[in-house]
Amino acid sequence: MSGTEQQKPLRSSVGSRGLAPPEAWGVTRTIDGSLRPKTVIDVGVGRGTMPLYQAFPDAYHVLIEPLSEFRPYVDEILTKYRGCWVQAASSSTAGKRTLYVEDQYREMSSFFKRADVPEGLREVQVDVVRVGDLVREREFCGPFVLKTDAEGSDLEVLEGAREILPETSLVICECRADGLFGGANIDSIVSFLFGCGFGISNLIEVRWEADGSLRWANVMFRNKGFN
């Protein structure tokens, strides 16, 4: 891209992103809306995952997001879709944890300190829930669709949802290959979900490094036990 060209804002299919060189992005694909879940669980809501809600407008949407700064977006979503806000993060163990928040881009808040931001991260204590516990305590009904965008903690979220995965038709998960947050990489996530009876259905969105190596992908996994 020449120095005279302007970078264009690019919209992610799983939330909003900032500016990036167009050649670094893959094709954004739509979310498979052919299934009929009763409950959609969105872990890491941020400004919202509108294609997810639009794909399943009749479902009950459980919005899991720990940061109060995103409340206006959550409130707006809940004016359009049935659901509730759970003000918490999600992992394999319930309790409290430190979330590292980059105020310039809060969507990249993580339990891990980012290697590329050595300073300026704000530490926030947040409640942490297990998805499996939440479903049991609130009596949410399956079948489920689960989306997780947890900035390096996605495998922990999935482990905390293990007991509902047999009733989950679709998992949409951010899978990182760049080690930016130090959490589980794409190999571990794929291995875990394959072991739970899921297969890769589609790549919703892909981001590459300048050298062509994979940075991250939003991957759609479909439960092989669902027709």
C-alpha positions as CSV (number, residue, x, y, z in Angstrom):
1,M,0.0,0.0,0.0
2,S,1.5,3.3,-1.0
3,G,2.0,6.2,1.4
4,T,-0.8,8.2,-0.3
5,E,-3.4,5.5,0.2
6,Q,-5.7,5.9,3.2
7,Q,-6.3,3.0,5.5
8,K,-10.0,2.2,5.8
9,P,-11.9,1.2,8.9
10,L,-12.6,-2.6,8.8
11,R,-15.4,-4.2,10.6
12,S,-14.9,-7.6,12.2
13,S,-17.7,-10.2,12.0
14,V,-17.1,-10.7,15.7
15,G,-17.0,-7.2,17.1
16,S,-15.4,-4.0,15.8
17,R,-11.7,-3.5,14.9
18,G,-9.6,-0.5,14.2
19,L,-7.5,0.3,11.2
20,A,-5.3,-2.3,9.5
21,P,-3.7,-2.8,6.2
22,P,-6.3,-4.4,3.9
23,E,-3.9,-7.1,2.8
24,A,-3.6,-8.3,6.4
25,W,-7.3,-9.3,6.5
26,G,-9.1,-12.3,5.2
27,V,-12.6,-12.4,3.9
28,T,-15.2,-11.7,6.5
29,R,-17.9,-14.4,6.3
30,T,-21.4,-14.6,7.8
31,I,-22.3,-16.6,10.8
32,D,-24.3,-19.8,10.0
33,G,-27.8,-19.0,11.1
34,S,-29.4,-22.2,10.0
35,L,-29.4,-23.6,13.6
36,R,-32.1,-22.8,16.1
37,P,-30.5,-22.3,19.5
38,K,-32.6,-21.3,22.5
39,T,-29.7,-19.5,24.2
40,V,-26.7,-17.7,22.7
41,I,-23.8,-17.0,25.1
42,D,-21.5,-14.2,24.1
43,V,-18.3,-14.1,26.2
44,G,-16.4,-10.9,25.7
45,V,-19.1,-8.6,24.4
46,G,-17.3,-5.3,24.1
47,R,-19.2,-3.1,21.7
48,G,-21.3,-6.0,20.6
49,T,-21.3,-8.9,18.2
50,M,-24.2,-7.8,16.0
51,P,-23.8,-10.5,13.3
52,L,-24.2,-13.1,16.0
53,Y,-27.4,-11.6,17.4
54,Q,-28.7,-11.0,13.9
55,A,-28.1,-14.7,13.0
56,F,-30.2,-15.9,15.9
57,P,-32.7,-13.1,16.6
58,D,-35.2,-15.4,18.4
59,A,-32.7,-16.8,21.0
60,Y,-32.1,-15.5,24.5
61,H,-28.8,-13.7,24.5
62,V,-26.5,-14.0,27.6
63,L,-24.0,-11.2,27.3
64,I,-20.9,-11.8,29.5
65,E,-18.8,-8.6,29.8
66,P,-16.9,-7.4,32.9
67,L,-16.2,-3.8,32.0
68,S,-18.8,-1.2,32.9
69,E,-17.5,1.1,30.1
70,F,-19.3,-1.1,27.7
71,R,-22.7,-0.8,29.5
72,P,-24.2,1.6,26.9
73,Y,-23.5,-0.9,24.1
74,V,-25.0,-3.8,26.2
75,D,-28.1,-1.7,27.1
76,E,-28.6,-0.9,23.4
77,I,-28.3,-4.6,22.4
78,L,-30.9,-5.5,25.0
79,T,-33.4,-3.1,23.6
80,K,-33.3,-5.1,20.4
81,Y,-32.9,-8.7,21.6
82,R,-34.1,-10.7,24.6
83,G,-31.4,-11.4,27.0
84,C,-29.4,-10.3,30.1
85,W,-26.0,-8.8,31.0
86,V,-23.7,-10.8,33.3
87,Q,-21.1,-8.3,34.4
88,A,-18.2,-10.7,34.8
89,A,-15.3,-12.3,32.9
90,S,-15.3,-16.0,32.2
91,S,-12.8,-18.8,32.8
92,S,-12.5,-22.4,33.9
93,T,-12.6,-21.3,37.6
94,A,-15.0,-18.9,39.2
95,G,-13.8,-16.2,41.6
96,K,-12.0,-12.9,41.1
97,R,-9.0,-12.1,38.9
98,T,-7.0,-9.1,37.7
99,L,-7.9,-7.9,34.2
100,Y,-5.3,-5.8,32.4
101,V,-7.1,-3.0,30.6
102,E,-5.7,-0.9,27.8
103,D,-7.9,2.2,27.9
104,Q,-7.1,3.1,24.3
105,Y,-8.6,-0.2,23.1
106,R,-10.6,-1.8,25.9
107,E,-11.7,-4.7,23.6
108,M,-8.2,-6.1,24.1
109,S,-8.5,-6.3,27.9
110,S,-7.0,-9.6,29.1
111,F,-6.0,-11.7,32.1
112,F,-2.5,-11.6,30.5
113,K,-0.2,-8.7,30.1
114,R,0.4,-8.0,26.4
115,A,4.0,-8.2,25.3
116,D,3.5,-5.2,22.9
117,V,2.2,-2.8,25.6
118,P,4.7,-2.8,28.5
119,E,3.2,0.3,30.1
120,G,-0.1,2.0,30.5
121,L,-2.2,-1.1,31.4
122,R,-4.8,-0.5,34.1
123,E,-5.4,-3.3,36.6
124,V,-9.0,-4.0,37.4
125,Q,-10.4,-6.7,39.7
126,V,-13.3,-8.4,38.1
127,D,-15.7,-11.2,39.0
128,V,-15.2,-14.4,37.0
129,V,-17.9,-17.0,36.2
130,R,-17.8,-20.5,34.7
131,V,-20.3,-20.7,31.8
132,G,-21.3,-24.2,33.0
133,D,-22.1,-22.8,36.5
134,L,-24.0,-19.9,35.1
135,V,-26.2,-22.0,32.9
136,R,-27.0,-24.3,35.8
137,E,-27.7,-21.5,38.3
138,R,-29.8,-19.4,35.9
139,E,-31.5,-22.4,34.3
140,F,-30.7,-21.3,30.7
141,C,-32.0,-23.8,28.2
142,G,-30.2,-25.5,25.4
143,P,-29.4,-26.0,22.6
144,F,-26.7,-23.3,22.9
145,V,-24.4,-21.3,20.6
146,L,-21.3,-20.1,22.4
147,K,-19.0,-17.3,21.2
148,T,-15.8,-16.4,23.0
149,D,-13.4,-13.6,22.4
150,A,-11.3,-13.6,25.5
151,E,-7.9,-12.3,24.4
152,G,-5.8,-15.4,25.2
153,S,-8.2,-17.0,27.7
154,D,-10.5,-18.7,25.2
155,L,-9.5,-22.2,26.1
156,E,-10.2,-21.4,29.8
157,V,-13.7,-20.2,28.8
158,L,-14.3,-23.5,26.9
159,E,-13.0,-25.6,29.8
160,G,-15.5,-23.8,32.0
161,A,-18.3,-24.6,29.6
162,R,-17.4,-28.2,29.2
163,E,-20.6,-29.6,30.7
164,I,-22.8,-27.7,28.2
165,L,-20.8,-28.5,25.1
166,P,-22.9,-31.6,24.3
167,E,-25.9,-29.3,24.0
168,T,-24.0,-26.7,22.0
169,S,-24.5,-26.8,18.3
170,L,-22.0,-24.1,17.4
171,V,-18.8,-22.5,19.0
172,I,-17.3,-19.4,17.5
173,C,-13.9,-18.8,19.1
174,E,-11.0,-16.4,18.6
175,C,-7.9,-18.6,18.1
176,R,-4.5,-16.9,18.3
177,A,-1.3,-18.1,16.8
178,D,0.9,-15.1,17.6
179,G,1.3,-15.6,21.3
180,L,0.5,-12.0,22.0
181,F,-1.3,-12.6,25.3
182,G,0.6,-15.8,26.3
183,G,-2.5,-17.9,26.6
184,A,-3.5,-21.1,24.8
185,N,-2.7,-21.1,21.1
186,I,-4.9,-22.3,18.2
187,D,-3.5,-25.8,18.3
188,S,-4.7,-26.3,21.9
189,I,-8.2,-24.9,21.2
190,V,-8.7,-27.0,18.1
191,S,-7.5,-30.1,19.9
192,F,-9.9,-29.5,22.8
193,L,-12.9,-28.9,20.7
194,F,-12.1,-31.9,18.4
195,G,-12.0,-34.0,21.5
196,C,-15.5,-32.7,22.5
197,G,-16.9,-33.8,19.2
198,F,-16.7,-30.6,17.2
199,G,-15.2,-30.0,13.7
200,I,-14.2,-26.8,11.9
201,S,-17.1,-25.5,9.9
202,N,-15.7,-22.2,8.7
203,L,-13.2,-19.4,9.2
204,I,-15.2,-16.3,10.0
205,E,-12.3,-13.9,9.9
206,V,-8.5,-14.3,9.5
207,R,-5.6,-11.9,10.3
208,W,-2.1,-12.4,9.0
209,E,1.2,-10.9,10.0
210,A,3.1,-8.8,7.4
211,D,5.3,-11.8,6.6
212,G,2.2,-14.0,5.8
213,S,2.2,-16.0,9.0
214,L,-1.1,-16.5,10.8
215,R,-1.8,-14.0,13.6
216,W,-5.3,-15.0,14.7
217,A,-8.6,-16.4,13.3
218,N,-12.2,-16.4,14.4
219,V,-13.1,-20.0,13.8
220,M,-16.5,-21.6,13.7
221,F,-16.7,-25.1,15.1
222,R,-19.9,-27.2,14.6
223,N,-20.9,-30.0,16.9
224,K,-20.9,-33.2,14.8
225,G,-23.8,-34.6,17.0
226,F,-26.2,-31.9,15.6
227,N,-27.8,-32.4,12.2
